[in-house]
Amino acid sequence: MFASDKDTTEMLKAILESIDEGIHVVDKNGITIYYNETAAGHDGLSSREVIGKPLLEVFPSLSHQTSTLLQVIKSGLPIYNQPQSYRNIKGELIDTINTTIPVMADNNIAGAVEIAKDYSRIKKLSNMLIEVQTENDRRKVKAENVSDNQALYRFTDILTRNASMTEVLRKAEKIARTSSPVFVYGETGTGKELLVQSIHHSSPRSNGPFISQNCAAIPPSLLESTLFGTVKGSFTGSEDKEGLFELAHTGTLFLDEIHTLSYELQAKLLRVLEDGVIRRVGSNKSIKTNVRVLAATNEPPEKLLEKKVLRKDLFYRLKVASLSLPPLKERMDDLDVLVPAFIRFYNAQFSKCIEDVNEPAMRAMKSYSWPGNVRELKHCVESAMNLVEGKTIRLEDLPAELLKNQSNSTQQINFFETEGSGLKETLEILEKKLITEKLNNVNGNVKKAAKLLKIPRQTLQYKIAKYNIE
């Protein structure tokens, strides 16, 4: 049984009403023939006030030159991702990203449809964050004392006894003295923000602003105006506004997850790195800035280049000074300094007097792979501090994933012990298991596994051959 034309029309209307984008359709004469509730919400109107009426009659602030719907009807050419800012009938400021395309019938223009995504709340929050951060930086520069600088991390705030991490910090302290851009790679939670703030704090720019922006947190269509600023009239409702480069003048701009920038925007960023000159969106005027750019990714740059989400020319420009933060699973010796530090932190937060972690709990922590790295470790200690009774964190206070990992290890050891093997055989079984686990943790990298096991690389290679580990 086939649906009638009426049923099909009603079904299409129901689908269009269910999505969260505003949809506005006009015929070739500019008369609205469809206008969904989301679009009505943007404009502060009801559908019945718009449908069946000429576009310019309902929206008198528009004209044939400024209405994208009427422009598309006239030209027959689509307009993609056009930012628009306007005040609706209620006086609310609305920011949308619009895509407008012609509707064709028998090779003739029958009308146009506009799809609008509302970014008002995201843009408002982003602007608030920038304004707060800028004001804090300005107060910091003007202050007679340096107390505000305490908000920025220093190298002394990064706790480690691991040789690889110590070497990263040694290089970072040298890099901090220059003005070269810096590329930082580290898995999520390894402490990239701490490292770049420490570089800024130890640099000649420490009295200048430090602006941090996660590029993945802003819609791609708003990133260019966020970075470079806007001029009044560059698009509907736009104002003269500084971008992050201007706000970070004489200081440092940290761009996290830089690979989420579009290829085109990465090319513009490369030009800024080369000559320090920016142009606000919609402006022909060049502005000279003095900004040090620190960039970071949470994926290996080789993979990002292979996937073609990071431009080679930009990467090569940034990697003049590059740092790679080791994941926590490769610096397990740091648990001995990090766990007590987090306990002290949460003692102050929760008004407790926890002293330490017992041996089974610490053993469970050191046998866990920590996919969330130092951030996950901190949350693990926080979780345990909520449950602990007495002054020592016990195994049962730890999160479930660590207990499960410990349970699996215990079951395997008990299995080996009940097989009737002698001490030598049992130790060999456990040694093979431990070597296999460490190799898996570092994707088969023998050098890194040897560091984790604290044995020479040649010894590990011998044992791999001895146990026929693949």
C-alpha positions in Angstrom: 0.0 0.0 0.0 1.5 3.3 -1.1 1.1 6.5 0.9 -0.9 9.3 -0.6 0.6 12.7 -1.6 -1.1 14.2 1.5 0.5 11.6 3.8 3.9 12.1 2.2 3.6 15.8 2.7 2.6 15.5 6.3 5.5 13.0 6.9 8.0 15.5 5.4 6.6 18.3 7.5 7.0 16.1 10.7 10.6 15.3 9.8 11.4 19.0 9.1 9.8 20.1 12.4 11.8 17.5 14.4 15.3 18.8 13.5 17.0 21.6 15.4 18.0 23.7 12.5 15.8 26.6 11.3 14.4 26.0 7.8 12.9 28.8 5.7 11.7 28.2 2.2 10.5 30.9 -0.2 9.1 30.7 -3.8 10.7 32.5 -6.7 8.7 35.7 -5.8 10.1 35.8 -2.3 6.8 34.5 -0.7 7.4 32.2 2.3 6.0 28.7 1.7 7.5 26.9 4.6 8.9 28.1 8.0 9.5 25.6 10.8 9.2 26.2 14.5 13.0 26.3 15.0 13.3 29.2 12.6 10.3 30.8 14.3 12.1 30.5 17.6 15.2 32.2 16.2 13.1 35.2 14.9 10.7 35.4 17.8 7.7 35.0 15.4 5.1 32.3 14.8 4.8 30.3 11.6 1.4 31.9 10.7 3.0 35.4 10.9 5.4 34.5 8.1 4.0 31.8 5.8 2.2 33.2 2.7 3.7 36.7 3.1 6.5 38.5 1.2 9.9 38.1 2.9 10.7 41.8 3.0 7.3 42.6 4.5 7.8 40.3 7.5 11.5 41.2 7.9 11.7 45.0 7.0 15.3 45.2 8.2 16.3 43.1 5.2 16.7 44.2 1.6 17.2 42.6 -1.8 20.9 43.1 -1.2 21.2 41.7 2.3 18.7 38.8 2.2 20.6 35.6 1.3 17.3 34.0 0.2 16.6 36.7 -2.4 20.3 36.8 -3.4 20.2 33.1 -4.2 16.9 33.4 -6.2 18.5 36.2 -8.2 21.9 34.5 -8.9 21.0 30.9 -8.8 24.2 30.2 -6.9 24.2 28.6 -3.4 25.7 30.4 -0.4 27.4 28.1 2.2 28.1 28.7 5.9 27.3 32.4 5.9 27.5 33.9 9.4 24.6 36.1 10.3 24.0 38.2 13.4 20.8 40.1 14.0 18.3 41.1 16.7 14.9 39.4 16.5 11.5 41.0 17.2 12.1 40.4 20.9 15.4 42.3 20.9 17.5 39.1 21.4 20.8 38.9 19.6 20.8 35.8 17.4 24.0 34.4 15.8 23.4 31.8 13.1 25.4 30.0 10.4 23.3 29.8 7.2 23.4 27.7 4.1 21.1 28.9 1.3 20.5 26.9 -1.9 18.3 27.4 -4.9 15.3 25.1 -5.5 15.2 24.1 -9.1 12.2 22.8 -11.2 12.6 22.0 -14.9 16.0 23.8 -14.9 14.4 27.0 -13.6 14.6 28.6 -10.2 11.5 27.8 -8.3 12.6 29.4 -5.0 15.2 29.0 -2.3 15.7 27.2 1.0 17.8 28.4 3.9 19.0 26.2 6.7 20.2 28.1 9.8 22.1 26.7 12.8 21.9 28.8 16.0 25.3 29.4 17.6 24.1 32.3 19.8 24.7 30.5 23.1 28.1 29.0 22.1 29.3 32.3 20.8 28.1 34.1 23.9 29.9 31.7 26.2 33.1 31.9 24.0 33.0 35.7 24.1 32.5 35.7 27.8 35.5 33.4 28.3 37.7 35.5 26.1 36.6 38.7 27.8 37.2 37.3 31.3 40.6 35.9 30.3 41.6 39.1 28.7 40.5 41.2 31.7 42.5 38.9 34.0 45.6 39.3 31.8 45.2 43.0 31.6 44.9 43.2 35.4 48.0 41.0 35.7 50.1 43.3 33.5 49.0 46.4 35.3 49.3 45.1 38.8 52.3 46.3 40.9 52.9 42.9 42.4 53.0 39.5 40.6 50.4 37.7 42.7 48.2 37.1 39.7 51.0 35.2 38.0 50.4 32.4 40.6 47.5 31.3 38.5 49.9 30.2 35.8 51.7 26.9 36.3 55.5 26.8 36.7 58.0 24.1 35.9 58.2 23.5 39.7 54.5 22.5 39.7 55.2 19.5 37.4 56.2 16.6 39.6 58.3 13.8 38.2 61.2 11.5 39.0 61.0 9.8 35.6 64.0 10.2 33.4 62.1 10.7 30.1 59.8 13.3 31.7 62.8 15.1 33.3 64.4 15.3 29.9 61.2 16.9 28.4 61.2 19.5 31.2 64.9 20.2 30.6 64.3 20.8 26.9 61.2 22.9 27.7 63.1 25.2 30.0 65.6 25.9 27.2 62.9 26.5 24.7 61.1 28.9 27.0 63.9 31.4 26.6 63.3 31.8 22.8 60.5 33.2 20.8 60.1 30.2 18.4 56.7 28.5 18.0 56.4 25.2 19.9 54.7 22.0 18.9 53.6 19.7 21.8 52.3 16.2 21.4 50.8 14.3 24.3 47.9 12.0 24.9 44.8 13.5 26.6 45.6 14.0 30.3 49.4 14.0 30.1 49.7 17.7 31.2 50.1 19.7 28.0 48.4 22.7 29.5 50.7 22.6 32.5 53.7 22.4 30.2 52.8 25.3 27.9 51.9 27.5 30.8 55.2 26.8 32.4 57.0 27.7 29.2 55.1 31.0 29.1 55.8 31.7 32.8 59.6 31.1 32.3 59.8 33.1 29.1 60.6 36.8 28.5 56.8 37.2 27.7 55.7 36.2 31.2 54.3 39.7 31.9 52.3 39.5 28.7 48.9 37.8 28.3 48.5 34.0 28.1 45.5 33.1 25.9 44.5 29.4 25.6 42.0 28.1 23.1 40.9 24.6 22.4 40.3 24.7 18.6 37.9 21.7 18.8 35.6 23.6 21.2 34.4 26.2 18.7 32.4 25.5 15.6 34.6 25.6 12.5 32.6 28.5 11.0 33.4 30.7 14.0 37.1 29.9 14.3 38.4 32.4 11.8 36.6 35.4 13.4 37.7 34.1 16.9 41.3 34.0 15.9 41.6 37.1 13.8 38.7 39.3 14.9 36.0 41.1 12.8 35.2 44.5 11.5 31.8 46.2 11.5 29.9 45.3 8.4 31.9 42.3 7.4 28.7 40.3 7.8 25.2 41.1 9.1 25.5 42.3 12.7 29.3 42.1 12.9 31.1 44.5 15.1 34.7 45.7 15.5 36.1 43.0 17.7 39.6 41.8 18.6 40.6 38.3 17.8 42.8 36.0 19.9 46.0 37.2 18.1 45.4 40.8 19.1 44.4 39.9 22.6 47.6 37.9 23.0 49.8 40.7 21.7 53.3 40.7 23.4 52.3 37.4 25.1 51.6 33.8 24.2 48.7 32.1 22.3 48.2 28.4 23.0 46.1 26.5 20.4 45.2 23.1 21.6 44.0 20.4 19.1 45.3 22.5 16.3 44.6 19.7 13.8 40.9 20.5 14.0 41.4 23.7 12.2 40.4 23.6 8.5 43.2 23.3 5.9 42.4 26.8 4.7 42.6 28.2 8.2 45.9 26.3 8.9 47.3 28.1 5.8 46.3 31.5 7.2 47.9 30.6 10.5 51.1 29.6 8.7 51.2 33.0 7.1 50.8 34.7 10.5 53.7 32.6 11.9 55.9 33.7 9.0 55.3 37.5 9.1 53.2 38.2 12.3 50.6 40.0 10.2 46.9 39.4 10.6 43.7 40.7 9.0 40.4 40.8 10.7 37.5 39.1 8.8 36.1 41.5 6.2 39.0 43.9 6.5 41.8 44.9 4.0 43.9 46.5 6.8 46.9 44.6 8.0 47.7 44.5 11.7 51.2 43.6 13.0 51.1 41.4 16.1 53.9 40.1 18.3 52.6 36.7 19.6 54.4 33.5 20.4 52.3 30.5 19.3 52.3 27.2 21.2 50.3 24.4 19.5 49.4 20.9 20.7 47.7 17.7 19.5 46.6 14.7 21.4 47.3 12.3 18.4 50.7 11.5 17.0 51.6 14.1 14.3 52.6 11.3 11.9 49.1 9.9 12.0 47.6 13.4 11.6 49.8 14.0 8.5 48.9 10.6 7.1 45.2 11.4 7.6 45.7 14.8 6.0 44.1 16.7 8.8 47.4 18.5 9.6 49.2 20.5 7.0 52.8 19.4 6.4 54.0 23.0 5.9 52.4 24.2 9.2 53.7 21.2 11.1 57.3 21.7 9.9 57.0 25.4 10.9 55.8 24.5 14.3 58.2 21.7 15.0 61.2 24.0 15.1 60.8 23.4 18.8 58.9 20.3 19.6 58.2 18.4 22.8 56.5 15.0 23.3 55.0 14.1 26.7 55.3 10.5 27.6 52.0 8.8 28.7 51.7 7.8 32.4 52.0 4.1 31.6 55.6 4.9 30.5 56.4 6.8 33.7 55.0 4.5 36.4 57.7 5.6 38.8 56.0 9.0 39.0 53.1 7.4 40.9 55.3 7.6 44.0 55.3 11.4 43.8 52.0 12.1 42.1 49.7 10.0 44.4 51.0 11.7 47.6 50.7 15.1 46.0 47.1 14.5 45.0 46.3 13.2 48.5 47.7 16.4 49.9 45.6 18.4 47.5 42.3 16.7 48.3 43.1 16.7 52.0 43.0 20.5 51.8 39.9 20.4 49.6 37.9 17.9 51.7 39.4 18.8 55.1 40.7 15.3 55.6 43.9 13.8 57.0 44.7 10.9 54.7 48.3 9.8 55.1 49.1 7.3 52.4 48.1 4.3 50.2 48.5 0.8 51.3 50.7 -1.7 49.4 47.9 -3.6 47.6 46.3 -0.4 46.5 49.6 1.0 45.2 50.3 -2.3 43.5 46.9 -2.1 41.7 47.7 1.4 40.6 51.0 0.4 39.2 49.6 -2.5 37.3 46.9 -0.4 35.6 47.5 1.1 32.1 46.0 4.6 32.8 44.5 5.4 29.4 43.4 8.8 30.8 47.0 9.4 32.1 47.7 11.9 34.9 44.2 13.4 34.8 42.7 9.9 35.3 45.1 9.3 38.2 44.0 12.5 39.9 40.4 11.6 39.5 41.1 8.1 40.8 42.7 9.6 44.0 39.7 12.0 44.3 37.3 9.0 44.1 39.2 7.0 46.7 39.3 10.1 49.0 35.5 10.1 48.9 35.2 6.5 50.1 38.2 6.0 52.4 37.7 5.3 56.1 40.7 5.9 58.4 43.9 7.4 57.3 45.0 5.0 54.5 43.6 4.4 51.1 42.9 0.7 50.6 42.4 -1.5 47.6 38.6 -1.5 48.0 38.6 2.3 48.0 39.8 2.4 44.4 37.5 2.8 41.3 36.0 -0.4 39.8 38.2 -0.5 36.7 41.3 -0.8 38.9 39.7 -3.5 41.1 38.7 -5.4 38.0 42.3 -5.2 36.6 43.7 -6.4 40.0 41.1 -9.2 40.2 42.1 -10.5 36.8 45.8 -10.5 37.7 45.1 -12.3 41.0 43.0 -15.0 39.2 45.8 -15.7 36.7 48.4 -16.0 39.5 46.2 -18.3 41.5 45.7 -20.4 38.4 49.4 -20.7 37.8 50.0 -21.6 41.5 47.5 -24.4 41.4 49.0 -26.1 38.4 51.6 -27.8 40.4 54.5 -25.9 38.9 57.6 -25.4 40.9 59.0 -22.0 41.9 61.2 -21.7 38.9 58.5 -22.5 36.4 56.0 -20.2 38.2 58.5 -17.3 38.1 59.1 -17.9 34.4 55.4 -17.9 33.7 54.9 -14.7 35.6 58.0 -13.1 33.9 56.7 -14.0 30.5 53.3 -12.5 31.4 54.8 -9.3 32.7 57.0 -8.8 29.7 54.1 -9.4 27.3 51.9 -6.9 29.2 54.6 -4.2 29.1 55.2 -4.8 25.4 51.5 -4.5 24.7 51.3 -1.2 26.7 53.9 0.4 24.5 52.8 -1.2 21.2 55.7 -3.5 21.0 58.4 -0.9 21.5 61.3 -2.9 23.0 63.3 0.2 24.1 60.3 1.6 26.0 59.3 -1.7 27.5 62.9 -2.2 28.8 62.6 1.2 30.5 59.3 0.2 32.2 60.8 -3.1 33.3 64.1 -1.4 34.4 66.3 -3.9 32.6 68.8 -3.4 29.7 67.4 -3.6 26.2 69.7 -6.5 25.3 68.4 -8.5 28.3 64.8 -7.9 27.3 65.5 -9.0 23.7 67.1 -12.2 25.1 64.0 -12.9 27.2 61.7 -12.2 24.3 63.5 -14.8 22.2 63.7 -17.2 25.2 59.9 -17.1 25.8 59.1 -16.9 22.0 57.1 -13.7 22.6 55.7 -12.2 19.4 
